[in-house]
Amino acid sequence: MKTDNTELFTRTPVPRAVLSLVIPTIISQLITVVYNMADTFFIGQLGDPNQVAAASLSLPLFLLTTGMANLFGIGGASLISRSLGVDDKQRARNAAAFSLWSAAGLALCYGLFIALFRSRILPAVGANEGTYAFCSKYLFWTVTVGAIPTVLNATLAHLVRAEGYSAQASFGVALGGVLNIFLDPLFIFPLGLQIEGAAIATMLSNLIATLYFIVLILRGNFNLSLNPRHYSLRGGIPKEVLLVGLPSCAMNLLAVFSNVMMNKLMVSYSNAAVAGIGIAKKIDMLAFAIANGLSQGVLPLIGFNYSARNFPRMRAAIKMTLLLSLAVTTLGAILLFTCAGPIVRSFIDDAETVRLGGMFQRIICLTGPFTAVTMVIITIFQSVGRKVQPLILSMLRKGGLDVPFMFLMNALLGVNGTAWATPMADTCAMLVALALFVPFWRRIGAETSAEAVRRLN
């Protein structure tokens, strides 16, 4: 393997290696969340709950682009890191080209689908007379026009990170986020475009970030390939990429389904309830971003050392990641719980929305540490090429448990009960994750001991 990051993967002390990979990833994830929150924040300054509700109703359809990026990005990153661990550069190039061009094609089809069928799709996700036109404008720019740059931005970040260039990948993601934060108020207020301006800002920021990644790869010392001639369906590449990436994609798809069900239940109360849960969900994304950043950042380190059969180093990286994620997300949950009211009020000056949003946030934020454990375990299984365990856990986290809990708790406790579905589902998913992870951990420990004995002999 000829890459500048051999030292990082093989000999750099594990704490320093983990931190060098996860800190930039966490920062970029947090900036991404901030820019997603920026749409809601600046739209909220208009003082119109209908536009805030429209952004919340549109979010599930926009999140599908993240699912596409995870399908090809995480699946491709896992295969690339494992290929480099056994010095198979050509397979890494083929995996990168397959992931990139497949992601672009799927994003194009999705954007056209939303454009053609939005008149049927939007009512199905909860849009009504007060929100339909706003949803339509928002999705035109973020999905119909913006699906390809949005998907490629995130996909390329995963692929660059697979070679250990976490800082460069994180800079690209952060670049899009920072641009969106600056462009949002410009398009919303001086140009008077309101929610449509927020959508245009999102599209442009993702486009610029995508161009950054393309230039980075073309000019840098990467094993990745953007050349369509390296696109290959041979050697089990599609199977490896798609099956490993499927759990993360499924998590996003089920998150979309979960959000749609949540919004449909909330809209039966009021648009203020929809706006409140939308703001609370956006704020809770901070905890998810930390867990996601930790897990995605450490994926190439685990995958490389698993492939190279350096199990002690792999186990040390896993231990540190789990402890770090628990500590950080616990502190985050405490902050979000104690400051719920002021945080929600900063988004919109509407008394009913603030009351409901603060209540929802206090409930949802309790699940942060549980989410962190589950996300790290999912990523561990993905990094070593496992398919079944991550898929099971992804389906449990979203859709498999929380939707039934939503209807049950809504029937028992009304609008408050609906919000309790999230922590209930995440707690159950964490318990299942631990049950699946412990046997794997013990087996790797046994292989570590056996490897040590072989070396002594």
Buried (B, 14 or more C-beta within 10 A) or exposed (E): BEBEBBEBBBEBEBEEBBBBBBBBBBBBBBBBBBBBBBBBBBBBBBEBBBBBBBBBBBBBBBBBBBBBBBBBBBBBBBBBBBBBBEEBBEBBBBBBBBBBBBBBEBBEEBBEBBBEEBEEBBEEBBBBEBBBBBBBBBBBBBBBBBBBBBBBBBBBBBBBBBBBBBBBBBBBBBBBBBBBBEBBBBBBBEEEBBBBBBBBBBBBBBBBBBBBBBEBBEEEEBBBBBEEEBBBEEEEBBEBBBBBBBBBBBBBBBBBBBBBBBBBBBBEBBBBBBBBBBBBBBBBBBBBBBBBBBBBBBBBBBBBBBBBEBBBBBBBBBEBBBEBBBEBBBBBBEBBBEBBBEBBBBBBEBEBBBBBBBBBBBBBBBBBBBBBBBBBBBBBBBBBBBBEBBBBBBBBBBBBBBBBBBBBBBEEEEBBBBBBBBBBBBBBBBEBBEEBBEEBBEEBEEEBEEBEEEEEE
